[in-house]
């Protein structure tokens, strides 16, 4: 017991020293932080540059960030690299990691892990109520299309009013083993088909509908969609701009 406690303390001390060094040297540079902490968000993927573009205005704000998927597969001691990267990048943030495997060895000041599945709607709702509302949600979980769609449907409405929802590794939308399908399959409900279906909603005021037609929640609260290679950002806000048609009614 004492030996295990000593090991935990040693690991946490090393992490704290690494955190302060990385923050002091590369605090504003996400690609460099990703490299320093060993997350695959830079190198394996090229996500960190896009995260920096979208997250820079929030860097010094007290954001609440939820990342689905802690990493390390079934090993409780592995993973957590991106959680520590976010902690260094957002010096005032509260970071929450959700994983189906117990990952509490990665808990530390401003980082908390929770056990659970991203397709558990009741858990996601409770998590948002207890630790949110989240300003940022990053889905780097199972990458199963049904799970991605389910998590988005539950968590996006629960985001803070100007929150950002990010979905990583959208390549699985095309891979059958993850529930993906060819874009030619119009009936398939994949992560990308759902996201692409949201684009017209940005211009819902311009759609020729019955006068009494009410726009959906997503049409009214998505103000921007940014698509990158295997990565999508969904910006929440109030999409209430009026139509440019001369005969349109407010």
N, C-alpha and C positions, 0 to 999 in steps of 0.2 A: 504493500500500500504506500509506504513512504517513498519507495523507489519510483513508483508510478507518479506520485505527486511531484517528486523532484524532476522527473522527465518533463511533465507538463509545464512546470514553472520555467525550466530551461528553454523549452520551445517558445513559450510566450515571451520570455525575455529577449530571445533572438529575434522574434517577430517584431517586437516593439522597437528594437534597435534598427532593424531593417526599414520599418515604417518611417521613422524619423529621418533616416538618411535619404530614403527615396523621396520623401516629401520635400526635404530641404533642397535636394539637387534637381528633381524633375517634377515638382508639384503641379505645374501647369501644363505639362507635356504628357498627354495620355499615351501616345505610342511608346515613349520612353518608360513610363510607369508600367505599362503592360509587359514590356521586356524585362524590367527589373523584377516584377513579381511572378513572372513566368506564366501569365495567362495566354491562352491561344487567341485572344482578341487582336493580337498583332503577331504576324509571322505566319502562323497557320492560316488565319484569316486576316483581313485588312480592315477590321472594324474600328479600331481605335481612332483613326483619323476622322471618321464620321461622327463617332461619339463626341470627340472634342468639339467639332463644329456645332453640334446641337446642345451640348451640355455646358459650354463655356460661360454663357450668361448666368448659369445656376451655381457655378463652382463654389462661391463663398456664401451661399444661402443655406439655411438649416433644412435641407431637403430630407424627405423620407424616401428611401429607395428599396424596392423589393426586387431581388433577382431570383428567378425560378431556375433551380439547378445550381448546386454548389460545386459539382465536379468531383472527380476522384472515384467515380463508379461506386462499387460496394465497400470500398475501404473507408471507414470512418475517419481515419487520420489524413487521408489525401483530399485534395481539392482546396477551395477557399481562396485561390489566387486572385480571382477577379473581385471578390468581396474586399480583400485587403487593398487592391488597386483603387476601388471606389472610395474606400476610407481615406486613402492618401490624397486622392484628387478632390474630394469634397470634405474639407476639414471640419465642417459643422454638421455633417449628415449623420443620420441614423440608418444603418445598413441592415437589411433582413435578407437571409438566404433561406429558400424553401427547397427541400430535397426529400425524396422518398427514403433515404438512408439517414440514420442518426449522424449528425455532423457537429455536435456540440463542442468537440475539441477545437473548433475554429472560433468559438465564441470569445469575444474580448470586448474591451471598451468600444462602444459604438457599432459593434457587429453582433448580431444575434441570429442563430439558425433555428429553424422550425422543421419538424418532421411532418411530411404529408405529401399527398399527390396533387398535381396541378389540375386534375380533372375532378377534384372534390369541391363542388360549388359551395357547400356549407363551410368548409374549412377556409376557402378563399374569402368568403364574406366575413367570417369571424376574424380572420387575420387582418383584413382591412379595417374593421371596426376597432380592434384592439391596438394595432400598431400603426395604422394609417391615420388619415387618408394618405396614400402614397402619391408623391409627386412624380416618381419615375417607376415604371415596371419594366423589367427586362426578362423576356422569355428565352432562356437558354436551357430549357428543361428536356423533356423526352423527345421533342421534335416530331412526335406523332401528330398528324394533322388534326385528328379529332380532339386531342388534348390542347393543341394550340388554339383552335377555334373556341373550345369550351372556356379556356382561361381568359381569352380576350373578351368573350361575351359577358363573363362575370365581373372581371376586374376593371375594364375600361370605364363603365359607368361609375365605378367607385373611386376613380382617380380624382385628385384635386382638380379644381376648375380649369387650370392651365397645364395639366399634367402631360407627360410624354410616355407613350407605350411603345416598346421596342420588341420586335420579334427577330431573333437570330436564326441563321441556318435554314432559310426558306427554300433551299434546294430540295429539301425532303418533300416539298409539295409535288415534286415530279417523280418521286421514288415510290413504287407500289408497296415495298416492305414497310413504309411509314404511313401508309394510307394515301399516298400521293397518286397522281394520274397525269396523263398528257393534257396540255391545255386544250387540245381538240375535244376532250371529253367534257362537254358542257354541263353534264349532270353531276360531275364529281365535286364534292364539297371539300376542297383543299384549303390550306391556309392562304395560298396565293389567289385562288378564285374568290375567296371571301374578301381579301384585301383589295383586289382589283374591282370588286363589286362596289366598294365604298367610294371610288373615285367620282362617279357621277353625283354622289350625294353632296360633294363640295359645291356643286352648282344646282342644288335642288330647287332654288327659286326660279331657275330658267326652264325647268322641265314642264312640259305641257300636260297638266293634270287638271282634274276637276277642281273648281274653285274652293270646295270645302275639304280638299285632301290635306291631311295633316302630315308633315314630314316626320320621319322616324327620329328616335333619340340620337342615333349615330349621325344622321344627316344634319341635325341641329347642333351637334357637339364635336364634330371633327372639322378642324379648320385647315389642316395640311396633312399630306401623305408624302413621305420621301422614300423612294425605292432605290436601293443600292444592290450590288451583287450579294445575294443571300442575306440581305438585311433590310428591314423596313421600320421606319419611324412613323408613328401616328400621333399627331399633335391635337390635344384636346383644347377646346375653347368654345366660344359662342358664335356659331355660323349663322349670323342673322343679317347679312348684307342683302339689300333689296335687289330685285331684278333690274336689268338694263333695258328690258323691253318697254317701249313707250306706252303700251296698253296694259302693262302689268299693274296689279293692285297691291298695296302694301300688305 
